[in-house]
Amino acid sequence: MDNVKEILRYLRQYKSRTFMTMFGIIWGTMTVILLLAFGVGVKRSMSKNMHGMGESIAIMWGGRTSIPFQGYGRDRYINFREEDTELLRQEIPEIEAISPEKQRWGMTIRRADKIIKPNITGIIPEYGPMRNVLPQPGGRWLNDVDMKDRRRVVFIGYKLKEFLFGTEIDAVGEYVYIGETPFLVIGILKEKTQPSSYSARDQDRAFIPITTFTSIFGHRFLSNIVYRVWDARQSQLVKDKIFQVMGKKYTFDPKDSQVISIWDTTEQDKFIGYFTTGFNVFMGIIGTITLLVGGIGLANIMYVVVQERTREIGIKRSVGAKKSDIIRQFMIETFFIIGLSAMLGFILALILIKLISMLPIEDYVGVPVLSIPVTLITIAILGTIGFLAGYFPSRKAANLQVVDCLRY
């Protein structure tokens, strides 16, 4: 307590110097927190936008052979069938979920005088959770009974719902016509961010059971297959196995990369990871340099303090104070200034984060987020700078000769 009282007395005695010293630490702390918080916000925003289409999924399409194989020539089309999904599920245990997908363009959907030609998709219930196609409250997604009975039910995107029904009418339980066939609306897509797509945005699509789709439109082949792996690190292994399994069934060279096109969204996850890591490191370096400048200012002030209190140090040493007591005195003073400044910097940073989060910037760069890692990194930087700023001046003070101090 004596040390704390003494520190407060010196801070009050030199108000201007104390303010300038603390301002550098406050500004540096606030800068580090804001920059790192923005880095976290950017990462979350990019991840959210990417996963609007689905998390760790891959989409595969059939193509044409480019290598002659076992008597077959090149340029042979390979088209997937519904049974291929079950074959892949059985042969590749690394696949967590898989769904066939059939699509139809040019078919009208109408209600009263509202007519539109969206993408009509036939899928199985497993498709919804994979692709983040989730229903709004009051509706539901397709189920196994819909598949088994080939029910004429449809799940529609929220933009498609607005076009057909407007914003006032609850579309669930109403009927629409797909071609000349009535379909019961069972659910509306929950709003989501989806900047990428492989056919059309889910908000504009209509989803029906694949069994119903086949019985009405008669499509034999799939448009594509969507799957998700248990572990994203095994995505390349799964790709290799897909070529082997399909190559064996359709008699093509598994090394022929042109036969199957696979869009693996985990590759974009890796890009996001690398990009945001580099972005956060860059932001952290800028913030650390700013905080380091404040730390240098604090160290310089502590050297001045040591010089001003040389006679005091000599008196304390002459009456029995040890070197460790002198070091501890100046270290406490340094960390007191660092701690008080950091607390004010944290408070200001929290206020700014709250104000910035109110701005309409989430869809563009995200909003800053004060996460636990950001807090721990800031504390570690502050602790390191505080130790260095206090240790060297305090060591100099402790190593002063007692007689020289008393003569000062």
C-alpha positions, 0 to 999 in steps of 0.5 A, spaced: 500 500 500 505 504 501 508 503 494 501 504 491 500 511 495 507 513 493 505 512 485 499 515 486 502 521 489 507 521 483 502 521 478 498 527 481 505 531 482 506 530 474 499 530 471 501 532 464 507 527 463 502 522 466 497 523 461 502 523 455 505 517 457 498 513 459 495 516 452 500 512 448 498 506 452 491 507 451 491 508 444 495 502 443 491 498 447 485 500 443 488 500 436 490 492 438 483 490 440 480 494 434 484 491 429 484 484 431 477 484 433 476 487 425 480 481 423 475 476 427 469 479 424 472 479 417 473 471 418 466 470 421 463 474 415 467 470 410 465 464 413 458 465 414 457 467 407 461 461 404 457 456 408 450 459 406 450 454 401 452 449 406 458 447 410 464 442 408 460 440 402 462 438 395 458 438 388 460 433 383 458 433 375 459 427 370 463 429 364 466 426 358 472 421 358 479 424 355 483 417 356 481 411 352 480 405 357 479 398 356 477 398 349 472 404 350 474 411 346 475 418 349 469 423 349 464 418 352 459 422 356 458 419 363 451 421 367 450 419 374 443 415 376 440 415 383 443 409 385 450 411 384 449 415 391 447 409 395 453 406 391 458 411 394 455 411 401 456 404 401 463 404 398 466 410 401 465 410 409 468 417 409 462 420 406 457 423 412 451 425 408 450 424 400 444 426 396 442 426 388 439 432 385 435 433 379 433 440 376 428 442 371 428 449 368 423 452 364 417 449 367 412 454 370 410 455 377 403 459 378 398 462 383 393 466 380 395 471 375 403 470 378 407 466 373 414 464 374 419 459 371 424 458 377 429 452 378 425 446 380 429 441 384 428 434 386 432 431 392 431 427 398 430 429 405 438 429 407 439 434 402 436 440 406 441 439 412 447 439 408 445 445 404 443 449 410 436 449 406 432 450 413 424 452 414 421 458 417 417 457 423 410 454 421 413 450 416 417 444 415 422 440 410 421 434 406 421 427 409 421 420 408 413 419 407 413 425 402 418 420 398 415 414 399 408 416 397 411 421 391 407 426 395 406 433 391 409 437 396 413 443 395 418 447 399 420 454 396 425 459 397 423 466 400 424 470 394 419 465 390 414 466 396 414 473 396 413 473 388 407 468 388 404 470 395 406 477 397 409 479 404 402 478 407 399 471 406 402 465 409 404 460 404 404 454 408 398 450 406 396 453 400 397 450 393 401 452 387 401 449 380 407 446 377 406 446 370 398 443 370 399 439 377 397 442 384 403 442 389 402 443 397 406 448 399 409 445 406 415 450 408 418 457 406 426 457 406 429 461 412 433 467 410 440 466 409 446 469 406 448 466 400 453 469 395 455 463 391 451 458 387 452 452 382 445 453 379 441 458 382 440 462 389 436 457 394 431 463 395 429 463 388 428 455 388 422 450 389 424 443 392 420 437 391 421 430 393 426 426 387 421 421 387 415 426 385 420 429 380 422 423 376 414 421 376 412 427 373 418 429 369 421 422 367 428 424 368 433 418 368 439 422 369 442 426 375 444 433 374 449 432 380 450 429 386 452 433 393 456 430 399 459 432 405 465 428 408 466 427 416 473 430 416 474 436 411 482 433 411 480 427 408 476 431 402 482 429 397 482 421 399 474 421 398 475 424 391 480 419 389 475 414 392 470 417 388 474 416 381 475 409 383 468 407 385 465 410 379 471 408 374 469 401 376 462 402 375 462 406 368 469 403 366 473 409 365 480 410 367 480 413 375 486 417 373 482 421 368 480 428 371 475 430 366 470 425 367 468 428 374 468 435 376 468 436 383 467 443 386 469 442 393 467 448 398 472 446 403 478 448 398 475 455 399 474 454 407 482 453 406 483 459 403 479 463 408 483 460 413 489 462 410 487 469 408 484 471 415 490 468 418 495 473 414 490 478 415 490 478 422 497 477 423 498 483 419 493 487 423 496 484 429 503 487 427 500 494 426 497 494 433 503 491 436 507 497 433 503 502 435 502 499 442 510 498 442 511 506 441 507 507 447 511 502 451 517 506 449 515 512 451 513 509 458 520 506 458 523 513 457 519 516 462 521 511 467 528 512 466 527 520 467 523 517 474 529 513 476 534 520 475 529 524 479 529 519 484 536 518 485 537 521 492 531 517 494 534 510 492 540 512 495 537 513 502 532 507 501 539 503 500 543 506 506 537 504 511 537 497 508 533 496 502 535 491 497 536 491 490 530 487 489 526 492 493 528 497 488 526 493 482 519 491 485 518 498 487 519 501 479 516 494 476 509 496 480 509 503 478 510 501 471 505 495 471 500 500 475 501 505 469 500 499 464 494 496 467 490 503 468 491 505 461 490 498 458 483 498 462 481 505 459 483 502 452 479 496 453 473 500 455 474 505 449 475 499 445 468 496 447 464 502 446 467 503 439 466 496 437 459 497 440 458 503 436 461 500 429 456 494 430 450 498 429 453 500 422 450 497 416 457 493 414 456 486 416 454 484 409 460 487 407 466 486 412 463 483 418 463 487 424 468 487 430 468 481 435 472 482 441 473 474 442 477 470 448 483 469 443 483 477 442 483 479 449 488 474 451 493 476 445 492 483 447 494 482 455 500 478 453 502 484 448 501 488 454 504 484 459 511 483 455 511 491 453 510 492 461 515 488 463 520 490 458 519 498 459 519 497 467 525 492 468 531 495 464 530 502 468 528 498 475 535 494 474 539 501 472 536 504 479 538 498 483 545 498 480 546 505 482 552 506 487 549 508 494 554 513 495 553 516 489 546 516 490 547 520 496 551 525 493 546 526 487 
